C-alpha cells in the first residue's frame, strides 16, 4: 500500500471556498490561507444563531500502544462514512504538535484513505496558531522576569513563580533550567523550565474560550505566582494580558480544511490529553454544530484521558452535551493488554502477535470493558469501532465485537476507513446514527462543589480502578492553598500516562485495587481547572534515540519527503 504521504499527494484538492460552500460557509466568513485551507471568522456564529444544532459525537479509545490505534483515522473516517450514507457531517480535531511529528508518534492528520489534506501543511505549522500560543506564553514569561528585575512593583515572590516558557519541540534538556545568569543586567537568577507548547495554559485557554471576550478575560485570570503576602498575582495585574490577547487575535478563529473525499474538517488547538485536557476547541465545535447534522470530534488517547476530560471539563465549560461516543479498539492493543506481548516504538510488531491468539485477546479485553463502562457512567450511548489491521483474523475480530456488546456497547462494528475511506466507514456510520437516536442521559462524574481531594479520588476510583490515592506533600499543600483561594470548585485535569489506567505505564489491562499516586497539583486559573501531576508524568517530552526527524528531508523541488 502507498504511504500516507503518497496517498495525500495523489489527491485532487478542491478550492477551500468550494468545500466551505457545501456547509453554507459564505465567502465573507473565510480568511483564506492559500488555496486549500482557511480560517472561519467567529462572526459566523451570529449569522447561524437560529440554526438547529447537529448531533454531537465524541471518538475516544482504549489505552493505546505506542504505535497508536487509529483514533484520528476513525474520527475522520466516521465523518466520511456519515457523508457516504447521505448525512451532512463534519469533523473537529486538534492540530498536531511538531514535538510528536518529529519524535516517534507521527502526525495527526489521519492515515491511508482517511486523511485531512494537505497533510504536510496540517502537520507543519498549519496557520501558525501554535506559534501564536508560544509567543503569548513566552511574552508573559519575559515580562515576569523583567518585572522582577525592574523593581518588582507587585511584590511577586520569585520562588513562587510557576509560569514556565514553552516551545513546540520534544526537548528534555529544557525541563529544568536556571535563568538570569551572567550578571545583574540579565535578570534575577531563578530555577524554572520549559513546557511543550501543547501543555501551555495558553493553549488550554484558547481551546476552552467561547469567544474573544472570554479569551481576553481568561488570559487576565492567569496566576503566575504569589506576592509576599501570599496573594495571587495575575497576568492582568502585571499588565500583560492585553498584549497576549493581541498576539492571539487571529488564532481564536478555527481552521477549516478538507478530507481526501472533499468533506470539511475543523482543525483547532492542540492540547495534549496526557498533560492537558486533550480536546479541540469549543469554538470549532460550536461553529460545526450550526453547520452540519453530525459533528464528529475526537478526544486524545484512551477514554480514561481525553474522554473523561471531554465530559467533565470541556462539556462543563461549553454547556454542550454529547449524543453518542465511539470507543476505538484494535486486536493488537487488546493482545498487549493481556500482558503477554510488548510493542516497542520504531520496531515492527513481534511475529507472534501477527498470529491469532484468542486467549490473549480475551485477557486483554478487560481494558475495553472498563472503557465502555466508564463512558456509560456518563450516560452516553456507546459504539465500539474495531479498527481492522491486515494481521487480524476473522475469529479475533468477531471476538472483539462479541465482547463489546456483552460489555454494554450499543453496537460494535469493524472499521476499514484506512483502506477504503468513507465506504469503509459506512457500517460504523449507520451504527452511530442509531446510537444518536437513543436517549442520552449525559451527566458529569462529580459536582462542582465536591472538594478537590474527593474529585481526584472519584476519578481514580471510578475511572482508573484504584482503591486509594496517595497524595505527596506538595499535592497536599496545593489542595489546601487552592481551597483557601476559593478555587476548590474547579474541575480537575489529570496528567498521567496514556498507556495504562493507572499512573504506571507497565500496568496494562484493567488494574484494580492499587494505590494511585499524585505528586503535585498546579493551577490553571485562566483555563479554569486544576491539573494533577500523577506518577512520573512530565510536561516536556524528550526525543528517542531514532526519532522521526531522521527520516524527514526536502528534495530539490522543495517537496517534503519521509513524512509518514
Secondary structure, DSSP 4 states (H G I P E B T S, - for coil): ---HHHHHHHS-PPPHHHHHHTTT--GGGEEESSSS-EEE-TTHHHHTTTSPP-EEEEEEESPPPTT---HHHHHHHHHHHHHHTT--EEEEEPPPPHHHHHSSS--SSEETTEEEESHHHHHTTTTSHHHHHHHHHHHHHHHHHHHHHTT-TT-B-GGG----EEESS--GGGSSEEES-SSGGG---EEE-EEEGGGSHHHHHHHH-SSHHHHHHHHHH-EEEEBTTS-EEEHHHHT-HHHHHHHTTTTTSEEEEEETTS-EEEE-----TTTS--B--HHHHHHHHHH-SEEEEEBSSSIIIIIHHIIIIIHHHH----SEEEEEE-HHHHHHTTTS----TTSPPPGGGGS--HHHHHHHHHHHHHHHHHHHHTT--EEEEEE--TT--HHHHHHHHHHHHHTT-SEEEEE-HHHHGGGGGHHHHHHHHHHHTS------SS-TTS-HHHHHHHHHHHTT--SEEEE-HHHHHHHHHHHHTT-TTSEEEEE--SSSSSS-TT--S---S-EEEEEEEEEETTTTEEEEEETT--SS----TT-GGGG-EE-TTS-EES--
